[in-house]
Amino acid sequence: MEHYAQRLSLQEVADHCYVSQWHLSKLLNKHLKQSFYDLLNAERVFQAKHLMADPSLRISEVAERVGYVDTAHFSRVFKKLEGVSAGEWRNLHGGKG
């Protein structure tokens, strides 16, 4: 997923693939067992963990670099997927991705 940091919608991706939004959603759920937004959030959090290896980057900068305009939303998504906040994750992993 190379465009994970861009503002993406299911409709835009479906249009790019020349399929309906409904069809793309069904394909993702059938073959990957996840929704478009679950996949996008998982990729963004994965990339964020790598960026957090750089201690000079604030969490808000990391959130922005992976595509979140709202740091609070990034924090909620990160905690939901990882079980700890981004700051806690960084502390637990010593800044290593």
C-alpha positions as CSV (number, residue, x, y, z in Angstrom):
1,M,0.0,0.0,0.0
2,E,2.1,2.9,-1.2
3,H,-0.4,5.7,-0.9
4,Y,-1.3,5.0,2.8
5,A,-0.3,8.6,3.9
6,Q,-2.6,10.3,1.4
7,R,-6.2,11.1,2.1
8,L,-8.0,8.1,0.7
9,S,-11.6,7.0,0.5
10,L,-13.1,3.7,-0.5
11,Q,-14.9,5.5,-3.4
12,E,-11.7,7.0,-4.7
13,V,-9.9,3.6,-4.7
14,A,-12.9,1.9,-6.3
15,D,-13.0,4.6,-9.0
16,H,-9.3,4.0,-9.6
17,C,-9.9,0.3,-10.0
18,Y,-13.0,0.8,-12.2
19,V,-15.3,-1.1,-9.8
20,S,-18.1,0.1,-7.6
21,Q,-17.5,1.0,-4.0
22,W,-19.8,-1.9,-3.0
23,H,-18.0,-4.4,-5.1
24,L,-14.5,-3.4,-3.8
25,S,-15.8,-3.6,-0.2
26,K,-17.2,-7.1,-0.8
27,L,-13.9,-8.2,-2.5
28,L,-11.8,-6.9,0.4
29,N,-14.1,-8.5,3.0
30,K,-14.2,-11.8,1.1
31,H,-10.5,-12.2,0.3
32,L,-8.8,-10.3,3.1
33,K,-11.5,-10.5,5.8
34,Q,-11.1,-6.8,6.6
35,S,-12.7,-3.6,5.6
36,F,-11.0,-0.9,3.5
37,Y,-10.6,1.3,6.5
38,D,-9.3,-1.5,8.8
39,L,-6.6,-2.3,6.2
40,L,-5.7,1.4,5.8
41,N,-5.5,1.9,9.5
42,A,-3.4,-1.2,10.0
43,E,-0.9,0.0,7.4
44,R,-0.7,3.5,8.8
45,V,-0.1,2.1,12.4
46,F,2.5,-0.3,11.0
47,Q,4.3,2.6,9.3
48,A,4.0,4.8,12.4
49,K,5.8,2.2,14.5
50,H,8.7,2.4,12.1
51,L,8.7,6.2,12.2
52,M,8.6,6.2,16.0
53,A,12.1,4.7,16.0
54,D,13.3,8.2,15.4
55,P,13.1,9.9,18.8
56,S,13.3,13.3,17.3
57,L,9.8,12.9,15.8
58,R,6.9,13.9,18.0
59,I,3.9,11.6,18.0
60,S,1.9,14.3,16.3
61,E,4.5,14.5,13.5
62,V,4.4,10.7,13.1
63,A,0.6,10.8,12.9
64,E,0.7,13.5,10.2
65,R,3.3,11.6,8.2
66,V,1.2,8.5,8.0
67,G,-1.9,10.3,7.0
68,Y,-3.8,11.4,10.1
69,V,-4.8,15.0,10.2
70,D,-6.2,14.6,13.7
71,T,-3.6,13.4,16.3
72,A,-6.4,12.4,18.7
73,H,-7.9,10.1,16.0
74,F,-4.5,8.6,15.4
75,S,-4.1,8.0,19.1
76,R,-7.5,6.2,19.3
77,V,-6.7,4.0,16.3
78,F,-3.2,3.2,17.5
79,K,-4.5,2.2,21.0
80,K,-7.3,0.1,19.5
81,L,-4.9,-1.8,17.3
82,E,-1.9,-2.1,19.6
83,G,-3.5,-2.1,23.0
84,V,-1.3,0.8,24.3
85,S,-1.0,4.4,23.3
86,A,1.6,5.5,20.8
87,G,3.7,7.0,23.6
88,E,3.5,3.9,25.7
89,W,4.4,1.8,22.7
90,R,7.4,4.0,22.0
91,N,8.6,3.7,25.6
92,L,8.1,-0.1,25.7
93,H,10.1,-0.6,22.5
94,G,12.8,1.9,23.3
95,G,12.2,3.9,20.2
96,K,12.8,0.9,18.0
97,G,10.4,0.1,15.2
